[in-house]
C-alpha cells in the first residue's frame, strides 16, 4: 500500500525543506462549481484524493499543472502544488466535492 506520509517525508528530505507545520487541509466545493482558485504561498499542498475528482479536471499552480487522467489508476504518487492554485472541472460539479491536501509550511 502506498503511504502518503512516507512519500512526503522523502520529498521534503530530497528538497532540504524543514517543515514548521504539517496538517490536513480541506476545501469544500458546492454543486455547480466549475472552477476554483486559491492561494498557497510559502507552503506545499500535497493533493491526497485525486481519485475523487472528475476525470479531466485540470489543476494548475505556480509549480506544476496536472490533468486528472480518465484512468486514475495510471496516476502514480501524489503531486504537490504551491502559489496560486486553479482548479477547472470538465463540467460543473454534480455533487459537492472535497479537495483533501496535506499542507506543509516550511521554516
N, C-alpha and C positions, 0 to 999 in steps of 0.2 A: 504494500500500500504506500502511496506517495505521501510524504509528510511535509506539509507546507512550511512548518516552523523550521525544520532542519534545512530545507532549501533556502529559506530567507536568511538564516544564520550564515550559511555558506556564502550567499551573495554579499552580505554585509562584510564578512571577513575578506573576501576577494577584493572588494572595493575600498577596504580600510575605512569603513564607516562604523563609528561607535554610537549605538543608539542611546538617547537620553530617555526615550519613551517608546514603548511598544504596546499597542492596544487594538481592539477591534473597532471598526468604523463602518457604519451602515448608512445608506441613503435609501429612503423610501420614495418610490416614484408612483404616481397615481395612474389610473386607467386613462387612456387618451394621450398620454405624453409621447411625443415623437423625438424629442431631443432634450438634453440636459447638460448644462455647463457648470463647473465648479472649480475651485482653486485648491491646490496642494503645493504651496511653495515651502521650501526648506523642509520637505518631508517626502517620504516614499509611500505610495499606496499600492499594495500588492492585491490584485483582484483575486478573490478566492472562490467565487461562484460563477465563473464564466459559463458553465454548463446550464445555468438557469436563465441565461439571456437568450433572446430570439436569435436564431442563426441569421447572419448577415449584419448584425449590429456592428457599428464602427466605433471604436474607441481611439481617440487621438489625444495626445498630450505633448508637452514640450520635449519629452524624451523618446516617445515612440508612438506608433499607430498600429492598431491591430483590428482585423475584422474577424468576428466570431465565425468559424467555419460551419458549414452545414453538417459536417460530420465532426461534432465536437470532440469525439474520441481521438481525432488526429491532433488535437492541441496538447502539447506536452508542457508540463511545468506550469508556473504561474507568472504572469507579467507584472512589472511594476510601472507605475505612472507618477509623474510629478509635474508641477507647474499648472498651467491652465489645462483642464481636462474636459473634453467634449465627447458626449456620447450621442450617437444618432442611431435610432432604431429603424429597421427597414419599413415599418409601418407603425402607426400609433399603437401603444400598448393596449391589449385587450383585457389584461388582468394587471392588478397592481404588482409591481416588481421591486425587489430589494437588491441593491448592489451591496456586496459584502467585501470589505477590504481588511487587510492587516496594515495598520498605519505605523510607520517608523519615523520618529522625529529624531534627528541626529543632534549630537552635542555641538 
